[in-house]
């Protein structure tokens, strides 16, 4: 007696409800092996079959692999060119076999290996939405009769969902493994950073005193103002302060205030909201980016009074407002600032806010110029030499005694940065492992091939009021003279002159302004 139409509809509804339940279970599974077990088990029950197998394609080895049976850890591998599963994977076609042993595509080796006997089977490709074949889904031995068209339709739905679930699960697994690997690498890097609490090279009393101060304040979050000439390593000491502090694993954000145009200052420091102007996208400012960590404001003495007032407000209220925004955003930021200017003189000249100065100067560090710590020149020079020799694959290199004496005698108006640049040039241009005085002339343009000048004696002349000159004024005269001579040699090209002096272009411009040089 034939089933009534109502009975047929009820069966279809039950199957659709079962398929929906299976799909929900798939979406919850995050382990590929467990997912394959789940899908195979549910397909076996839904299609009234004896067994199901999902074969995954290994493209690199051109193999299909699957578990031998549900709940087993044994993996079956065979060539992707073999069997019904191989044919289904390669063609992307549904294969319905009513008598397995009479089909020439059937691979009986698997039955021999597993001790199972296949009578009939239905194979469906596991196909992603973009058409990529992941493998094949086989259902074996229909309990009553053979697989029919309705079975094919059910398996097609299951296979499509299974392909998506498998790809998602594999992606999540790969992502998790990548995160774990990155976490291990990050932990290793932090162990290296923490084993080297600073990267400041120097045995002179001045540098050692600074390093002892850095160690004393490592558990503090107070603001620090760092003074010193351009090129003395103000940012390096700021990084040392950050990476030895309790905030070491939070962001360190550095901003050169001298290089920041006034019209961009507010958006760079505090951020900007969408729609402030046509085409403007929302952007986080440096204060928010440094939240929980450290914000290093280099050359803070070059900020306008308006900008200083806005920074002072953030320091007082611990809240930033984006340009175009109406809601304040709380921030927890430690401020490290630096300037090559005498900020107390700037205050007297009404160019720097006194209230901001004392907010920044809870701890004050002054980096010595290189000419004041000449005993550190050999240590610094050899440190840079080893680093650049490795960088340029030059092998072991060293300085000749004569060249080292020249390096120690040089006034280094550009300080450590100039020494660093000069050592890099010597490494690149040197033809032998031992770098000599002759190498000083290599790589220089014609007309500039002069040795590093020894410090010229500065006359200790009296001032117009009869008082003797100070060391500071004598040094300034020497700096001014070297800048003038170098600019003349570079035909007024500031970029080239800055490179020759070991300064940044902005650093040279700042010195030219200070000395009134056009």
N, C-alpha and C positions, 0 to 999 in steps of 0.2 A: 504494500500500500504506500503510495507516494506521500511525502510530507506536504502539509498544507502551506500556502504562501505565508501565512502568519507565523508558522513554525520556522520557516526559512529566514524570515526577517528577524525573528527573535535570536536565532543562532548567529546571524551576521552582527547584530547589535552586541551580543555577548563577546564575539571575537574582537570587535572594535574596542570595546571597553577593556578587554584583556590586553590588546596591543597598547592602548593608552597607558595602562598601569605599568606595562613592561618599559615603555619609553620613560616614564617618570623614574623608575628604578635605575635605568641607564644614566640618567642625568645626575643622579646622586652618587654614582660610583666614580672613584678617583684612582683606582688601581687597575691597570690594564688586564692583569691576569684574572682578577676577580670579575671584571667586566665581561671577559670572554666566557667565563664559567656561567655567569648570570644569563647572558644572551643565549648561549647554547642550551641551557637547561629550560628556559622559558619557551624557546622555539620547539624543542622536543615535545613538550606538553601541548602546546597550542596546535601543532600540526599532527598530533597523534602518531608520532614516529618513535623509533627505537633509540636513536642517537643523533646528535648534531655536532658538527665540527666547524670551527672558524679558522681559516688559513690566512695568515698575514704574509704579505709579499716583502721579502728582503731584497731590495733592488740591487744593492752592492754585490751580493753573492748569488743573485738570480735564483733564490730558493723560496719555497713556501714553508712556513712552520706553523705548528699547532700542538696543543696538548694531546697526548695519546687518548686520554679519556678524562671525563669530568672528575675533578678532585685530585688528579695525578699531577706530579711535578715533572714527569718525563716529557721531553719535548721531541716531537717528530719533525724531522727536516727532510726535504727531498727537492729535487730540481723543479723549478717553476715550469719546465717544459713537459712535465709528466702528469698523467692522470686527468680525471674529470676536473679537479680543482685547477690544474694548470691550464686546461683548455678554456675554462670559464674565465680565469684571470686574464689570459692573453687576448681573448676575443671580446670580453665584456658582454657575452651573451648568456641568457638563461639556458641551462641544460637539464632536461628532465629525462632520466634513464629508467625505463621500466624493467630491464633485465641487464644488470651490471656486467655479468660475465660474457654476455654476447655483444658488448660494445667495445670496439677496438681501442677506444680512448681510456678505458678503465685500467687503473694500475693495481693489479692484484697483489703486488709486493707488500702493500700496506696491510691487507687482510692477513697475509702470511705472517707478517711481523707481529701483528696485534692479536692474532687468533680469532678475529672477528670475521663473519661472512656477510658481505653486502649483497642484498637482493635487488633493491632499487634505490634510487637517490634523486634528490633535487638540488641543483647547484645554482646559486645566485651570486653575481659579482658584488663585491663591496665597493661601491662607487661614491666618491665625494661629489659635491654639487658642481665642482669645476670639471668633472669627467675623469679625474685621476682614479685609477683602480688601486685599492689597498690590498685586495686579496679576494677570497671566495668564501661563501657561506653555504655549507652542505648540510642537508637533512637526510638521514639514512633510514631505510626500511620502514615504509608506511605500514602500520599494524594491520590495517584492513585495506586490501587492494593496492593501488599505486597512487602516486601524487597527481593531482588534477589542477585545472586552471585556477580554482579558488585558492589552493595551496600556494601556487606561484605568486598570486597577488598578495597574500599575507606575508610570504617570505620577502617579497620585494619591499614592502613597507618596513619590515623589521631590519632588512639589510641596509636600507638607506639611513635609518635611525642609528643602527649599530656603527656604520661608517663614520657618521658625525661624532658619535660618542667616543669611539676609539681615537679619532684624530684629536678631539678635545682633551681626552685623558692623557694622551701621549704629550700634547703640548704643555699641559699643566705639570706633568711629571718632569719634562725637560726644563721648564721654568723653575720648578722647585730645586732640581739638581743644580741649575746654574746659580740660584740664590745661595744654596749651601756652599758651593765652590767659592762664590764671591765673599761669603761670610768668613770662610777659612782663610782666604787670601787677605781679607781686610784685617782679621785678627793677627795674621803674621806680620803685615805691614805695621800695625800698631805696636806689636812687640819690638819691631826694629826701631820705630820712632821713640818709644819709651826707653829703649836701652841706650839711645843717644839723645839726651835731653836737650841738646842745643847743637847748632852747627857753626858756632862762632869760634874762629881760629885765632889764638893769640895767647902768649905767655907774659906779656907786659903787665906791670902792676895795674895799669888803668883798665885793661880788658878783664883781668882776673877779678878786680873789684866789682865791675859791672856784672859779671857772671855770678858772683856770690850774692849780689842784690837780687838777680833774677831767681835764684834758688830760694831766697828768703821770702819772696812774695808769691811763690808758686801756689800757695793755698788761698791767696787773696783774689778778689775780683775788682780791686781799685783801678781807677784810670791812671794811665802812665803817659807822660809827655817825654818825647825823645828829641834831644837837640843834637846839633852837629852839622858840619859842612856836608855838601853833596858828596855822595860816594863813600861815606864812612860806614855804611852798613846799618842804617836806621831801620829799614824794613826787616833785615836779617834778625836784629835783636827783638823786633816786635814779634816775629814768628817764634823766636825762642821763648818769649814770655808766654805766648798763646799755647804752644805745644808742651810746655811744662806746667800748665795751669790745670785747674779742675775743668776747664772748658775745652780741653785738647781735642775731644772727639766731636765737638760741635764746629760749625763753620768758622773759617778765618777769611774775612772779606777785606780786600785792600782796595783803596781808592786814592788816586793821585789828584788832589784838589786843584793843583796848578794846571792840570790838563783838562779841567772841566769848565766849559763855557758857562757863563752866569745864567743864560736862558735855559740850560739843561740841568742846572744844579738840583732844583727842587724835585724834578721827576726822577733823577738818578738816585738821590738820597732817600726819598720818601715813597716813590712809586707814582703811578698814574692810573686813573680809572678810564674805562671805555667811554668813548663819546665826548671826551674833552674837546677834541677837534676831529675833523674829517679824516677817517682812516687810522686814527690812533687806537692801538690795542692796549688792553690793560697790562700793566707790568709791575712786578714787585720791585721795590726800591732796595738799596743796599742795607738800610737798617733792618728791614724785614728779613732779607736774605741772611743776615748775620744773627738772627734771633737765637738766643741761647749760647752764642759764641762770641766772637771778637770782631769789631770793625776797626780797621787801621786806616786812619785819615792822614795820608802823607802830604807834606807841604801845606799844612792847615793855615799857616800864616798868609797864604795867598788868597784866602777866601774873603769875599766882601763882608762888610759889617752886616748887611741884610742876611746873608747866608749864615753868618756866625750866630745871629739872633735866633734863627730857626733851629739850628743845632742845639743851642742852649735850651730852647723850649722842650725839645725831645729829651734831653738829659734830665731836665727838671721833672717832667710829667711822665716819662717812660711810655709815651704814646706817640705814634706817627699818624698823620693824615695824608692819604694819597692826594695828588693833584686832582681836583674834581670830585673828591670824596667828601662825605659828610660824617662818617663814623670813624672815630679814632681806633687804631689797632695797637694793642699793648705789645711792647717789645722788651726783651731782656738782653741788653747788649753791653759788653765791656768795650770802652773806647781806649784805643791806643792811638796817639797822635804824634806827628813828627813835623819838625820845621828846621830849615837851615838859617832862619832869621832869628834875630834877638827879639823875642816876643815882648819882653819888658820894654825895650826901646820902641817897639811898634805900639804898645799901650800908651807910652808918653807922646807919641806922634798921633794918637787917636785913630790908629789904623787896626787895632785889635781890642776886643772887649775884655776888660779886666775880669768881669765875673765869669766869662767863659774860660779865661786863662787859668783861674784857680780851680774851676771844675775839672779841667784836663790835667792839671799839674798836682795830682795827689802824690805821685812818685815822679821824680825828675831824673832822667838819665841823659848824660851828655856823652856822645860818642867822640872819642879823640880823633884828630886828624892823623893821617898816616905818618906825617913828618914828626909827630910827637911820640910815636911808638915805633921808631926805626928798628928796634930789636925784633919786632914781629915781622918785618919784611921778608927775611929768609923763610920763615915758617909759612907765611901766606903764599909766597911765590912758589914754594915746593908743593904746597897743597893744590894750587891751581894747576901747576905743571902736571902732577899725577892725574888730576881729573881730566884735563884736556888731552893728555897723551892717550888715555883710555878712550875718550870720546872719538878721537881721530885715528885710532888703531895704530899709534906710533910706537908701541912698545915702551920699554923703560927708558926715560930720558932724565937728564940732569943738567944743571947750570955749571959753567966753568967758574972758578973762584973770581976771575977778573970781572965777569959779567955780574956775578952776585954783588961785588963791591959797587958796581955802577948802579945796580938796582937800589942798593941801600943808600947811596949818595943822592939819588934823585929826589927833588922836592915833592913830587906827586901832588900837584894841585887838585887832581881829580880823585885823590885818595885811593881807597881799596878798589873801587870800580875801575879806575885808570890802570892800576897794577894788574887787575884781572884781565882787562882787555889787551894789555901789552903782552902778558904771558900767553894768551890765546894766539896772538899774532906770531909770537916767536915759535910756538909749537907748530903752527901751520906752515911757516916758512922755513924752519930748520931742516937741513939736509942730513944732519948727523945726530946721533943720540946725545952727544954733549953739545949744548948750546953755548956759543961763545959770543964775544963782543961783536964779531963780524956779522952775526945774525941780526944785530940791531938794525942793520941797514937794508936787510932783505924785505921785499914786499912793500917798500915805501915808494910813493910816486917820485919822479925826477924833480929835483928842487927841494924835496923834503928829506933827502937821505942824510940826516944828521943824527949823531948819537944822542941818547937821552942826555940833556944838559945837566951838568953838575950844578948845585945851587950856587948862584952868584952871591958874593958877599954883599949884604945890604948895608949901606952906610948908616951909621947910627948918628944921623944929623939931628940937631936940635930943632924944635918947632919954632915958629915965629915968635912965641912968647918966651923963648929961652929954655923951656923945659925939654929934657931928652925924650926922644920918641919911644913909644911902647912897643913891645914885641908884636902886639896885635896889629898896630899900624904898619910895622915893617913887613909883616906877612901879607897884609892887604896890598901893599905896594908891589910886592913880588907877584901876587896873583894877578893884579891889574896888568903888570908888565907882560907876564906870560900870555894872558888872554889877548892883549893887543898884538903881540908878535905872532901868535898863532893865527889870529884872524887875518893878519896881513899876509902870512904865508899861504893861507887858504883862499886868498882873494875875496875875503868877506863872506865866504860860504860858511854859514853857522853850523850846518849839519856836519861838514867835514872837520871844522875846527873843534866841535864838541867831541867828535870821535878821537881826534889827535890828543885832546886833553883828558880823555877818559871820562867825559861827562855826558849826561843826556842833553839833548838839545834844549829842553826846558830848563835844566840846571844851568847851562851856559847863559841862557837868556836872563835868568834870575840874577846871576853874578854880574852880567853886563848892566842890568838896571841898578844894582847896588853900587857899582862903580861909576855910573853915569856914562857908560860907553854906548855909542850909537851903532 
